[in-house]
Amino acid sequence: MNIGKTVFAQLMSFLPTYEFNKCVEKYKGNHRVRNFTCKEHFYVMGFAQLTYRESLRDIESCLTAFSNKLYHSGIKQPVPKSTLAEANESRDWRIYADYAQVLIKEARHLYEKDNEFKLDVKNMVYALDSSTIDLCLSLFPWAKFRKNKGAVKMHTLLDLRGSIPTFVHLTDGLCHDVNVMEHIVVEPGAIYVMDKGYVDFFRFYTIIHEQRAFFVTRAKDNMAARRVYSRKVDKTTGLKYDQSIKLTGFYIKKDYPDYLRRIKYQDAETGKIYVFLTNNLELPAFTIAQLYKERWKIELFFKWIKQHLRIKAFYGTSRNAVYTQIWIAICMYLLVSIVKKKMKLEPPLYTLLQIFSLTLFEKMPINELFINTNYNLTSPNSSNQLNIW
């Protein structure tokens, strides 16, 4: 007798089915597919993410062991590894990329009032950065990076007010970070915080400044510029100077003909000196320095993702298989984030993932999994990890 839904089925019920079907239809994902549909493919790969499966054979064995519970979890029957491998190779990864955007929109709405951003800044603030996922070049020859090394880059725009990725773009390792700026839809009035690897004055001017948005980045050592005006600064805060400047290099002054702001700051904790560039002429200089410090959240986000999602070992070697796995991993991250907020679950995201990994096929309400649970559970090296919600 079947009583209740499995935890896995309950989690999947939070997914907007209509939007998923639209993504599948857009790329004809189920064209000439009889048995293993895109939805089942998504569920099986989601199961692999949530239970930390290491290989296709591992996935097949686990599904076979729970074969009597699969049907009521949305998976008709155990999936042979050959079928799953073929789906990873042939199902268009853009289906899951587009669906991730749907979940991003929902997650941002849920977390928009859950703000841990401490600075007195009314603008939306985003951090743009990339993380490299190493691959073996002999197995992934399409993922060019170094002479004897392959890689995929995950370019991410993180909303610093809610730690939700608002934009993710996958490329091979050779793609320079600045090229991704052309794919971002810039919001007027928003502030984009980047490291100096993104310094490209033509893109700063045409993509950000002309859209009436702002950027904060670090100046390169060889930047050619002249001081136009100096503002008074409180040197007890670590500020050294706050200047308006004009670029003087033959090409860069054409790329960025307007004024820029240059701020020199010394971190009291490390003693390290930073020189910041921004086109925002209104915010206090110390706030600009603190905005750049907030960029560290995206580094912690990448570290958390790599530690707790299955994006280091891959189930296939083609570009489509790798991108499919990464995008479904992002979808699972967003799904658990949405469930946490909608069900008002107290444990941190790491604890939720750990408990779900052991109870996916239990038939009990999700909230009962966390009754009498020690919410202070921490992961290894927790002091260096981002405490996401």
N, C-alpha and C positions, 0 to 999 in steps of 0.2 A: 504494500500500500504506500502510495506516495503522499507524504505530508510535508508541505512547505517547499520552499525553493532553496537550492544550494547557495552558498555565499557567492560563488562565481556568477550564478544567474542573477542574483540581486545586484551585484556590481554592474553587470552588463545592462541591466534595466535602466541605469542612469544615462545611458548613451542615447542621443537623439537619432532614432532609426530612420526617420524621414530624410534627415540631412545625409546620413550615410548612403542611403539608396540613391540620392541625387549625385553624390560623388562617384558611385559605381556606374551609374547611367552615363555620366559625363564622359568617362573614359572607356565605356563598354566593357567593364570588368567581367561581366558574366556572359559575354558573347560565346556561344557554343560550349558553355559549361553545364554539365548535367548533375554532377554530384557535389563536388567540393566548391561551394560558392565563395564569393569574396567575404561574405559575412562570417562563414565558418573559418576561412583563412585568417581573418582578423581575430576571431575568438581563440583559435589555436595558438597563434603567435602571441596574443595577449596572455594566454595561460603560460606560455614559455617565459615571458617577461616576469610575470607575477610570482612564478615558482623557481626562477633562476635556473632554467634548464641549460645544459652545456652544449648539446648537439641535437641533430635531427633524430638520431637513434634514442637519445635520452627522452625526447618529447614523445616518440612513438611508444616507448616502454611504459612511461607514466600514464599516458592516455589509455593504453591497454589495461593497465592495472585497475583503472577506475571506469572501465567500460560500462558497467551497470548504472553509472551516475551521469554519463555524458549527455544522454538525450535530453534530460530535464535541465541541462546547463547550456543548451543551445548548440551542442555539437552532436551530430547524428550518430557517429560511430568513431572508433579509433582510426587515426589517419596514418597510413603507411608513410615512411620517411620519403619514399620516392615521389608520392603525391604532393607532399609539403614542399619538397625541393623544387618540383616543377612549378608549383604555384609561386614560390619566391622568385623564380626566374622569369615567369611570364606575366603575372599580374602587375599592372602598371603601378609603380610606387607613388605616382601622383594622386591616386585615389586616397591613400592614407595621409599624404601631405596636405591635401585639401581638407580632409576630415579633421586633421590636427588644428587647422585654422578655425574650424567651427568650435572645437573644444576650448581653444585659446580665448575666443570671444566670450564663451560662457563662464570660464574661470575668471577672467578679468572682471566681469560684472559681479561675480560673487565676492571677490576680494577687494573691490574698489574702496570699501570703507574699512577694510582691515589693514590700516596703514601704520607701518613701523618707521616711516620716514620722519626723521627728527628735525630736519632743517626747515626754517621758515621760508619756504619757497612755494608759491602758488602754482607755478608751471608744472606740467607733466615732465618727469625726468626719466630718461632712458640711458642705459649703458649698452654700448655696441662693442662686441668683441668676438673672437673666434677661438675654438678649441680644436686641436688636432687629434684625430683618432688614428693611431698607428696601424698599418697593415703590412703584410709581407708582400713585397713587390713581385715575387715569383708566382704567388697565388692570385694576386690582384693586379695584373699588369696595367690595367686602365687607370689605377689610382697613382698617377705620377706625383712624386714629391722630391725625393733626393735621388742620387745616383743608384744607391742600393736599398732604397727605402720607399715604401708606398704610404699613402695617408689619405684620409678624408677630412675635410674641414667642416665643422658645424658653426656657421656664422649665426650669432644670436643677438637679438635686441631685447633687453630685459627691462621690464617696468620696475624701477627701483622702489616704487611705493608699495608694490605687492609681491615682488619676486616672481612674477609670471612672465614667461617669454612671450613677447608679442609678435615676434618675427623670427623664423628659423629658415636658413638657406644652406643647403648642402652642396659642396663642390669638391673637386679633387684637391690634393695638397698644394698644387702649383698656383692655384688662384690667389692673387694678391688681395689682402683684406680690403683695400680701398675700392676695389671693383664692386663690392657688395653694396656700397652706398647707393648705387644707381637703382637697386631693387627695392629700396625702402620708401614707403609713402610717408613723407615728412609732414608732421602736424605743425601748423603755425603756432608759435608761442612755446613750443616744447623745447626742452634742453637735452642735447645729445652729448653724452660724456664718452670720450674715446681716448685710448693711449696714442702715443706719437707714431705708431705704425700706420695710423689712418690719416696722417697729415698729407693733404692734397688740397692746395689752396683753390684750384679751379673748381673742384667738387664742393668744397666748403662754401664757396660763393654762390655757385649756380644751384646746388641741391638744397642747401640749408639756409644761407643768408637771404637769398632772394625769395625764399618761401616764408620769410619773417620768423624763422626759427633760430635757435641758438646752439652753439657748440662750445664744449670745454675740452681742451686737449693739452698735451705737453709740447713745448717748443723743441725743435731739433737744435743741436748745438751749432750747426753751421747756417742757421737762418739769417739772411741779410735783411736788416731793418734799421730804421732810425727812430729815435724817441721824438715825439711831438709834444707831449705834455706829461707831467708827473703829478699824481694826487698824493695827499698826505696819508700815511698809514700808521697804525698803532703797532710799533715794532715789538711790543711785549707779547703779541699774539703769534709771533713768528714771521710776520710779513716783512719783507725787505724793501719792496717797492711796488707801485701800482702805476703803470704807464700806458698812455695811448701811443701807438706806433703806426708807422707806414712801412710797408714792405719795399725794399729797394733793389732786389734782384731783378735782372733784366726781364726774365719771364714771369716770376711770381708776382711782380707788381701789376702785370697785366691780368694775371689770373685772379688776383684779389685787389682791386683798386681802392677799396674802402679802408677806413681805420680799423685797427685791431687793438685789443687790450692785452698787455703783457704783465703778469703778476709773478713776482718771485717770493717763494715761501720756504721756510725751514721747519721741518717737522720736529716738534719738541721731543717726541719719543725716540726717534731714530737719529736725529741730527742731519738727515738727508735733505738736500736742497732741491726744490722743484721750480721750474719756470713754466707757468701755465699761459695758454692762449685762449682767448674767447672773443666773440663778437657781441657779448652782452655788456653794455656800458652802464647798466643800472644797478645790478646786484652788488652788495659789499664785497670787497676783495677777499675777506676771510671766508665768506660764503662760497665763493668760487673754489677756493682751496678745499673746503669741506665737501663740495659736490664731487670733486675728483676722488676724494677719499671714499665716497660712497660707491665708486666704481668697483671696489673690491668685492661687492656682493656678487657680481657676475663671475668672478674667479671662483668663489665658493660654490656658486650654482653649478659650474662645470665640474668641479671636483665631486659634488654630491651626485650629479647625474652619472658620472663614470663609475662611482663606487656602488651605486644601488640599482642601476639599470643594466640590462644585458646588451651593451654596445662595445664590448672589447673582443669577445669571441663571436664569430659570425657563422650562420648556418648555410651560407652560400658564398660564392666567390665573384659573382657578376655584380655590376653596378646596381642593377635592379634589386637583387637580393639584399645587398648591403643597405641601400636607401630604404627599402621596405622595412627592414628590421629596425633601423634607427627611428623612422617615423612612427612605427607602431609602439616603440618604447616611449616616445614622447607622448603619444596618445594615452598610454597607461599611466604615465606620470600625471597628466592632466586629469584623467578619470578619477584617480584616487584623491587628487586635490579637490575635485568637485564633490565627491562623496563625503569627504571630511567636512566640508563646509555645509552641505545640505543636511547632513545627519547630525551636525554639531558634535562631532567626535573630538575628544580632548587630546588624545595622544599625538605626538609629532608624526610627520609623514613616514619617517624611517620605521617607527614602531608599527604603524598601520601595515606597511609593506611586509614586515616580518611576520605579523600575525596572519595576514591574508595568505601568505605563501604556504602556511601549514593547514589552513582551514577552508580552502576554496570549495571543496566538495562536501563540507558539513552542511546539514540542513538545519540552520538556526538563524534567527535574525541577526543582522550585522552588529547592531548596537549591543546585543548580549555577549558578543565576543570580548567586549571591553569592560564588563562589569567586574569589579574587584581586581582590576588590572593595575599594576604599578606603572603610572604614566611617566615615571622618571627614568625609564629604561633609556640607556644611551648606547650609541654605536661606538665601535672602536675609533679612537682618535676624534671623539666627538668635539673636543675643544677647537679643532681646526675645521669643523664642518659648518655649513650654513644651517641654522636652525629654522627650517622652513615650516612655519605655522605650527 
